[in-house]
Amino acid sequence: MISIRHEYTPCTAEPVLPDDLGFGRIFTDAMFVQDYAPQSGWRDARIVPYAALALDPAAQAFHSGQMVFDGTKAYRRPDGRINLFRVERNAERFNRSAQRMGMPPVPVADHVAAIEALVRAQARWVPARSNAALYVRPVMIGAEATLQVRAAHTYLHYVILSPVGSLYGEAFRPVSVHVSHEHVRAVRGGTGEAKTPGNYAGSLYATEQARTLGHQQVLWLDAVERRYVDEVGAMNIAFVYQGRHIRTPTLSGSILPGITRESLLQLAPDLGFTVEETRLDVDEVFDAIRTGTITEAFGMGTGALISPVGRLAYREQEAVINGFEPGPVARALFDALTAIQYGRRPDPYGWTRTLDAA
Ligand SMILES: Cc1ncc(COP(=O)(O)O)c(C=O)c1O
């Protein structure tokens, strides 16, 4: 079991947070760090004051991009305690990402213990505001100084925390989405299933282009046929047919297996909706929006939880979904999921881990 050294003295003053937390702009004043070497494995686990990292400019991460990360959230409950949401699933995905990038795993129990210890030490940073939370960002990077293109021998694993509001400013504001034909995010057999920064770096140019056209996000199609829907921005996507049947793309190998997606697929039938994982042809989706068969569309991810899609721009045409308003299915799912995450209702699925430290 991991033994964590505390080299951080909590300050007694409450952190002063701005009214508008934004997303990922503010960081707490401590972080978790540990190092890996082949002879010792993971060692020197510590919670230290938040500070810049000292890395060799030849570190493998900078040249081969050997890095992975993940993201979950800690939520303030009405009783003042804190809920961590499905943090084991994040730790497992972190290891799958690490394996894909030739990196060593962090034992899941140790990773969860590290996150718990850090969140406990930083409990006063978990905001008690509606739709706000403490975002947890674990990262692993290849730290060895080498210009050789091979897996590094040494690694750094760290966890930082950020008090966040909702991802797109006002919670639940629909976004306008541009279908990208020119660029793809990931290809089957590539790294799309891994949470590795190169996937995101490769998405930035197309996203900026979509923004210049007045949209907030890109809808990514499969890289081979440029025909099947993969994801929206850095979220999984779902479409609601005739107000009750939810379809989402099957995890094809190029899609990140989202934990929000997985949770909503489990939750939705309990709210009376039907769910289906299938291949979704973008032409058929666009037609179904225009004829009104698709009544809602939304992205699913830890940042926004559920982000309604209000408009789809496809080739030279545009279609508005549900009058650019959040729909009732997205709202029902959002309410049910957040009630569990924030501990407003009992958690029948065992998704939350409650920390006693307030
Ligand atoms: C590319 C991509 N797809 C989907 C998701 C949603 O995953 P999750 O629900 O686990 O946050 C994320 C966010 O982590 C992502 O980066």
The ligand as an SDF file (V2000), in Angstrom:
LIG
                    3D

 16 16  0  0  0  0  0  0  0  0999 V2000
  -12.0100   12.6400  -26.1730 C   0  0  0  0  0  0  0  0  0  0  0  0
  -12.9060   12.4850  -24.9950 C   0  0  0  0  0  0  0  0  0  0  0  0
  -14.0650   11.8270  -25.1560 N   0  0  0  0  0  0  0  0  0  0  0  0
  -14.9190   11.6310  -24.1290 C   0  0  0  0  0  0  0  0  0  0  0  0
  -14.6410   12.1230  -22.8760 C   0  0  0  0  0  0  0  0  0  0  0  0
  -15.6040   11.8840  -21.7530 C   0  0  0  0  0  0  0  0  0  0  0  0
  -15.0470   11.0200  -20.8110 O   0  0  0  0  0  0  0  0  0  0  0  0
  -15.4920   11.1060  -19.2770 P   0  0  0  0  0  0  0  0  0  0  0  0
  -16.9510   10.9800  -19.2630 O   0  0  0  0  0  0  0  0  0  0  0  0
  -14.8070    9.9530  -18.6380 O   0  0  0  0  0  0  0  0  0  0  0  0
  -15.0220   12.4220  -18.7730 O   0  0  0  0  0  0  0  0  0  0  0  0
  -13.4590   12.8370  -22.6660 C   0  0  0  0  0  0  0  0  0  0  0  0
  -13.1490   13.3890  -21.3490 C   0  0  0  0  0  0  0  0  0  0  0  0
  -12.4680   12.7650  -20.5680 O   0  0  0  0  0  0  0  0  0  0  0  0
  -12.5690   13.0070  -23.7430 C   0  0  0  0  0  0  0  0  0  0  0  0
  -11.4090   13.6620  -23.5710 O   0  0  0  0  0  0  0  0  0  0  0  0
  1  2  1  0
  2  3  1  0
  2 15  2  0
  3  4  2  0
  4  5  1  0
  5  6  1  0
  5 12  2  0
  6  7  1  0
  7  8  1  0
  8  9  2  0
  8 10  1  0
  8 11  1  0
 12 13  1  0
 12 15  1  0
 13 14  2  0
 15 16  1  0
M  END
$$$$
